[in-house]
């Protein structure tokens, strides 16, 4: 029996064990148990067994969950997306173990955990590339890449550590998770259909700072800063900012500086010498000054790992944008089309709007997740020419936005794009940044973004033929 299997057996998880969900995370839970000779029963509310369990159907029980479905099970092993407030889990709360908590009990390797309402995937992907360039072997997992238990099985014996993208769901029930470095990029209302209040959501995110050795803190986000200060006496802290100068990393007039060179930076004067900057934002492939926060977080973590800033800068220059994240996909007759389908909450969409200097036709809508769209309305007052709304909560968004910006309604995304192209003039940007989840019409934000790119391509081809 290998060391990982021995560790799992030594945990003596109460049996029998129920695994909730037959998706990719559920399969990683099942494989981990099976490799150690421990039986697990998989439960899924779908009508048919997913492809992940083809050939393993006898281990899967389909059908709706009821109040007594799991009462005979000693351990209920959950994927992050499962809401433990459901009635079916009321009687088994003490037996619930999440995949991230089980991961934490099984590894002693250093963990870099990254959370935030927006920017997580970009930061963890870039961190992974930085560590690779520096000759370090960190496994990328969590919300992006592999489920944490699959990453554990594939990498524990050889890797230097783990870089984990952590959603609030991961941080709900992971008391044993003790990251070496915890990064909290920002916070804005999201997943409010999952939490009792915005404070509940924020405090769940804050578990990362409570449990990490070193906290990387966005000093410009009031709530992140507040929670970072709370733990400053017992945890090491690294601050980054675009506004404050008494920090470890500063973004100033298009450049990133580290603390060693801040004292020599004569801010506020036109003749500032930028030779000591570690990175210029113009050398990064994605648009928007909000990416300066992501980059400073990456430099901060890399510095804490002892990686030379020159190596980090090389990785940042070579970075290619992830799909559906404020990616310029085409230009036609002076109109630029940007796919930001990953903008699934108001904060993400506001960041994209703030990063674009040209007039914008915004395409927004979908499942609003109980968000208050007044913040989006404020962001639309300047720079946004019109908003075309589609999807389940279009009327809700229109009620918030129509007092400050011209709004149109469309039946679906194809119709929304058609209306946007009628409104757009040379020099404008047509931006898909829905501020909503996609699940009313698409299985994921990726599918929504792919459809948008297909529609834009067809539109441009049609214009070419017409000309």
Secondary structure by P-SEA (a helix, b strand, c coil): ccaaaaaaaaacccccbbbccccaaaaaaaaaaaaacbbbbbbbccccccccccccccccccccccccccccccbbbbccccccccccccccccccccaaaaaaaccccbbbbbbcccaaaaaaaaaaaaaaaacbbbbbbccccccaaaaaaaccccccbbbbbcccccccccccccccbbbbcccccccccccccaaaaaaaaacccccccccccccccaaaaaaaaaacccbbbbbbbcccccccccccccccccccccccccccccccccccccccccccccccccaaaaaaaaaaaaaaacccaaaaaaaaaaccccccccccccccccbbbbbccccccaaaaaaaaaacccccccccccccccccaaaaaaaacccccbbbbbccaaaaaaaaccccbbbbbbccaaaaaaaaaaacccccccccccccccccccccaaaaaaaaaaaaaaaaaaaaaac
